[in-house]
Amino acid sequence: MKIKEILYEISKQLEKFGILDFDLEAEVLVRYILKIDRETIFQDLNKNLQEIQKKSIYAVTEKRLKGYPLSYITGQREFYGIEIGVKEGVLIPRQETELLIETAINIANNLENKNLKIADIGTGSGAIAIAIAINIPNSLVYASDISKEALCVADENVKKYSLGNRILLNQGDLLENILDKVDIILSNPPYIPTAQLCDLSQEVLAEPRIALDGGSNGLKVISKLFKEAVDKLSDSGFMIIEITPEISTQVASLAKKYFPKANILILKDLMHNNRAVLINRSIANFAEYHSRPN
């Protein structure tokens, strides 16, 4: 069997399963087993596969068809142009979360402070912390997670990019181990109401429940995070929290409860859905800190 033939076969199986990017995923699975890049696979379309290679491709395809996440199969996920290592037990970074990075970069570019302290709460794979450290070079990032397993993955990623001197990993619940006041707090917390978890796809349910379950109304962790942030966020600090559109107004109201004098803005993603809440304790020139209009 040639590479182009198995690509077609796998693509059709994935399409039948309901995977939208079936052609791309077929290519990724084949390249993963053959350990080749995109340029090589298209150069070698007429190359014959070894029997062991065919069996391996079929094996990973079978896992994918059972709802196992592609990123867990390959051990990689691209986030904000950066390759992040992932594995079972850690939330897979998603494009929607890149809004937090874009907003933080815009904030940093408008601040006079040359040495920013930034906290990434619930760091998981370390994707947010790494993207921040790379794109905001004057920052020191505190990255915390309650999961020791997740922190092991984050540590591997931090070492991969030689950022150990600028990203401080620590195990703890939310902000409990962040002792310094910080200029920016970022978080993609669990925000899915418990009753809605059963409606999620099998693929999403393969990810750690602790990173998904936001309690009965989706606000359990967010409420606790806001409460702790009152004493940890600097007097002119910013807080950017990812949310699901369904709870955006509730989160904004909750933010107003804990930060009554702050300016609060709901941010939209590329699909124009409410995707994050931005809080700033200093309202001066607030509008210029957000690059995407509502």
Secondary structure as UniProt FT lines:
FT   HELIX           3..17
FT   TURN            20..21
FT   HELIX           22..34
FT   HELIX           38..43
FT   TURN            45..46
FT   HELIX           51..65
FT   TURN            66..67
FT   HELIX           70..74
FT   STRAND          76..79
FT   TURN            80..81
FT   STRAND          82..85
FT   TURN            88..89
FT   HELIX           95..97
FT   HELIX           98..110
FT   STRAND          116..121
FT   TURN            124..125
FT   HELIX           127..135
FT   TURN            137..138
FT   STRAND          139..145
FT   HELIX           148..160
FT   TURN            161..162
FT   TURN            164..166
FT   STRAND          167..171
FT   TURN            174..177
FT   STRAND          182..187
FT   HELIX           194..199
FT   HELIX           202..205
FT   HELIX           209..211
FT   TURN            216..217
FT   HELIX           220..232
FT   STRAND          233..242
FT   HELIX           245..247
FT   HELIX           248..258
FT   TURN            260..261
FT   STRAND          263..268
FT   TURN            270..271
FT   STRAND          274..280
FT   TURN            284..285
FT   HELIX           286..289
//
